[in-house]
Amino acid sequence: MPHRSRFNSVLPFTALREVFKEGYRFDHFIKDLLAGLTVGIIAIPLSMALAIASGVPPQYGLYTAIIAGILIPLTGGSRYSVSGPTAAFVVILYPVAQSYGLNGLLLATLLAGLIMLTLAFARLGRLIEYIPEPVTLGFTSGIAVVIAVLQLNDFLGLHIAEMPEFFFAKLVTLFDHLPAIHTGELVVGVVTLASLIIWPKFKTPIPTYLPAAIVGTLAAFLWGFNEIETSCFSLTVIFDMVIAICVGVVLAALLFMRDIAQVTQVKDISGVRKHVPRPLSERTAVFKINGPLFFAAADRVFDQLEHLSQGKQKIILYLDGVSILDAGGLSALERFIERRIQDGCEIVLADLQFQPLKTVSRSDLTPLPNQLSFTATLAEALE
């Protein structure tokens, strides 16, 4: 690569201008296209996984990969770079996302970018050569261990709503939840991991992540229908095909309701600054419910709320994540409100969505001074 002046080396589109200046042929384009497809196959699932590991929804990983994947190659100074989310930042981004929410994470990312631009214009990037190799190997190995521990929650299917910030606290939390291991998710994780380990031994040009994703998806599909398939097979052989089909349909519906019910979770967000900007009194708590509140999930959710809200005088239920509220869910909600009001609590229902609001409006739930109230937003409920 020809020598570049100190100023020109930090100008945008440097690598792109150099490539076109030297001549860009069709065979170069084909090679770049194949390289892009290879990187894309790996980057798409990896970006979503890193977003989840960082404590944000998976779509933000895709946004980052798309924007960075377009801007960095076009405006950067290197011809050979893979850009997008990176695993090394997970241990930094996760506590930021937990403490300050998505807005805080975006601000921290913007500030980091400004710092990197400042370092580039100051020509301080070359200082990396003064960092010893054992330091780099040590912190990258440590990052790998931290990321692996963070992924055990999903790998084992423990469904822990919020992991502690410190490493040993994470281990204790994982150990405490081990009895709740979900066999299906563990099987899918083991099969996918085994594919990642075994596939490179075949020495094929296909990237390891592609067959691993396919095998993992197939395993999840087969496991989800394994219980139904076994029952239908047995009933067809022993009794009759009609009986087998009827039982299979009913069993599929029950398993579907069970899986949907497990999606609904309740979380204490009183200390999450993303939702609650100011500290609350010890006698006030904010609980966020995510998922459909229907008959199969409602009793479990409100039993958990009953336990979490002990000793509180004011309870705010943040319901923006509740998309469905059926008669069973409404009945459980009414019983919970009645019990807590009898204990002297004040209940606030915040940010009800359209269908739940429609269901509540047809019920006997009405505002009661200092006992039950409704607000359009969580911010209004916190006032």
N, C-alpha and C positions, 0 to 999 in steps of 0.2 A: 504494500500500500504506500503510495507516495507520501512524502513528508508534508505535514499540514502545519500551518502557522498556529500559534497559541490561540488566536482569536477565531480562526476558521474552524478549529476542531470542536468548538462548542456551538457553532451555528446550526440551526435546524436543517434537516434534509441533507446532511453531509454525505451519508452513505449512499442515499438514493442518487444524488448528483454524480458521485464518483462512478457508480455502476453504469449509468447512462452515458457518461463521458467515455468510459472504456468500451462500450458497445454491449447492448443487451439483445441476445438472439432468442429464437423460439425454443431451442433446446434448453436454454437457461430457464425459460418460463415453465417448461414441463417439469424440470427438476424442482423448481420452487413450488409448483403446484402439488407435487407428491409430498414434499417436505411439509407443506401447509396442512395437507390432509392427515399426515401422520401425527403432527403436533396437535391438530384439532381433535382427533380421536382420543388423545390422552388428556388434553387440556379441558375439554367440556366436563367430563365427570369429575376430574381433579379439582376444577374451579368450584363446582358445587360442593364437593366434600370439604374443601378448605373454608368455604363460607360457613357451612354448618359447624365446623370445628372452631371457627372464630366467634360463634355465638350469634350469627345473623342468618336470615332465610337464604336458601340456596340460590335464588335468582340473582342476588347481589354478586355472587361469585361469577355468574355468567356475564353480568353487566361489566364487571371489571375485566374479565378475559377478552370480551369483545372490544371494548374501548381501548384497553392497553394493547391488544393484539393488532389494532389498526394504527393507532397513533405512534407507538414506539418505533416499529420498523420504518414507517414513512418519515418520521422527523428525527430519528436517532442517528448516531454516528457509527454504529456497528452493523455490518452486513449479516452477521450470524448471531442472532439473539432470540431467545424464547421469552416472551413477556407475558405477564399476567400474575394472578395470585401465587404466592409462594408459601410453602409449609413453614419456613423459618419465622414468619411473622405471626403464626397462630398464637404462640405463647405470649406475644405482646398484645395482639388485637383482642383476644378473648377477655382478659380482665377489663380492657377499655370498654368493650361492648356491654359487659355486665354492669359496670359502674355508671357509665354515662349514656348508654343507649346508642342507637344508630346515628343520631345527630352528632354526638360526641366523637364517635368513630370516624365519621366523615371529616369532621374538623381536624382531628389528629392526623388523618391521612393527608389532608391538604397542607397542613403545617410541615409534615415530613417531606412532602414534595418540594415545598419552598426551600427547606433546608438543603435538600439534595441539589437543587438548582444553584443555590449559593455556593455549595462546595465545588460544583462543577466549574462555575465561573472563576472561583478562587484557585482552581487547579489543585485541590487538596485530595483528589481521589488517589493519587500516587502514594499517599501516606499508608495505604493498606499494606504495602510491601514491608512495613516495619512491624506488623503484627505477626508474632511467631505462629508457625503451623500448628503446634499443640493447642494454642488458644482456639483457633478455628475448629479443629477436630473436637475439642472438648465441648464447646458450646453447641455445635451442630449435633453431637451425640446426645447431649442433654435435651435439646429440642426434640429429637426423635423419641426419647423416652416419654417426655411430657405429652406429645401428640398421641403416642400409643395409649397412654393411660386415659386421655380424654376420649378416645374412641372406644374404650371398653364399655362405656355406657350403651352405645348403639350396637356394638358387636354382640354383647350378651343380652340385649333386649331388656335392659333394666328400667328404661323410661324415667330416669331421674330428672326432675324438672329443672333443677339448677345445681351445678357443681360448685363446691367451695373454691376459693381463689388459690389456696396454698396446696402444694403437692401432697403432703402427707394427709391432709384433711380430705383430699380427693380419694386417696387409697382407703381411708376409714369409711367414707361414704359408700364407695363401691363394695367394700366388704359387708357393710350392713345390709345392702340391697341384694346380695347374692342369692338369697332364697327366692327372689322374684325373677330369676333368669327365665327368659322366653325361649323355649326349645327351638321353635321355628326360626327365629332370627339368628340364634346361635348356629344352627345348621347352615343357613344361607351364608353367614359370615365365614364359617370354616371352609365351605366349598369354594367360595370366592378367593379366600387366602391361599388355599391349596392350588387353585388354578394359577394364581400369580407366581407361586413357587415352582410349579411343575412345568408350565408352558415354555419358559426359556430353554429347557433341556431339549426341546424339539428343534431348536435353532432355525426357526422359520422367520421370514421377513415381517410377519404380522406382529404388531406391537402387543405386548403382554396384556395391557389393560383391556383391549377389545374382547378377546375370548373370555377373560375373567368377568367382564361385565355381562356378557351373554350367558355364561354358565351360572353366574349368580342370579340373574333374572329368571332363568329357567328353573333353578332350584327353588326360588321363592314361589314361582307359579305352581310347581309340582307339590310343594309342601302345603300350600293353601288349599289344594283340592285333595290332598291325600286322605284326610279323614272321610270326606264324602265318597270318594272313589271306593275305599275299602268297604264302607257300609253298603253301598249300592251293589257291589260285586257279591257280597255275602248274601244279601236279600234276594238277588236274582237267582243265585244258585239254589238257595234253600227254599224260597217261597215262589215269588212270581215277579215278572218284570214290571208290572203295573205297581205293585207294592214297593218295589225298589225305587222306581221313579218318584212316587209320591213321597216316600221317606227322604229320598235324596234332596228333593226340592225344599221340603220343610227343614231338613238339616242344614242345607246351604243358607236358608234365610236366617236360621238361628245363629250360625257361625258368623254370618255377615253382621248381624246385630251385635254379637259379642265383640267383633273387631271394631265396629264403629263406637261402641260404648267405651272401649279402652282408649279411644282417641281423646275423649273428653277429660280434661284435667283442670285442677284448681291450683292456684299458686298465690302465695302471699307476696305482694309486690310493694308492701309498705316502705321498704328500704331501697327500692329501685328508683334511682333519680330520673330515669327516662320517663317514668310515669308519674312519680310523686316528687316534684322539685324540692319541696321543703320538708324537713323532718316533722313527723307527726307525734302526738302525745302517745304515751305507752298504752293508753286505754282505747286508742283508735287504730283500726287496721283496714287495709285495702286488699281485697282478694280479686284476682282476675280468673274468670272461667273461660276456657277455650274449648270449643267443640259443641256438638249438638246436645241439648239437655232434653233427652227423651227418656221414656220409662225405664229402659235398660241401663241407663247411666246415672239418672238423677239421684236415686237413693244413695249410691256410693259417693257421689260428689258432695251431697249435703251432709252425709255422715262425716266425711272428712272436714267439711267446713265447720261442723259442730265442734269437732275436736280442736281445730285451729283457732276458733274464735272464743275459746274459753277465757273469761276474765276481761273481755272487751266491752266497752260501753257504747262504742259507735263502730258499725261495720258497713263498709262501702263495698258493694259488689259491682265490679267493673265488667260489664257484659257485652262489650263490643265484639268479642270473639264467639258469641253464642248465635249461631245462625238459625237454629230450630229450637222451639220450645213447644212440646206437645202436652196433652192433658196430664200424662204421668209426671212430666217435668214440672208443670205448673202446680200440681198437687204437692209434690215434694218441696217446691219453693214456698208454698203457702204454709206448710207445716213447719219449715225452718224459721220463717219470719215470725210465726205465732209463738214458737218456743223461745226465740231470742227476745221478743218483745216482753214476754212474761218474765224473763230474767232481767228486764230493765234496760235492754239495749235499744239503740236507735239504728234503723236499717235504711241505707240509701242504695237505690238501684240506679246505676249510671250507664248511659250510652246504650240503651236497648235498641236492637236492630228492628227492621220492619216487621218480620214475622213474629218474633217474641213480643214486640210491643202490641201487635194486633191481638195476640193471645191474652196478654195481661189485661188489655182494655176490656175484654169480654168477661173477665173474672171479677171476683169480689174484692180484689186488691185495690184499695184507694188510699190516697195520702192521708196520714194521720199526724197531727202536730207532734214533733219531738219523738215520733215512733217510726213512721215510714214515709219516705219521700222519694221522688223520681227526679233525675236530672238528665239533661240532654248530653252532657259531656262529663268526663272525669274531673276536669279542671273546676267545673261548677260545683261538683260534689265536695271538692277539697276546700272550697272557700269557707 
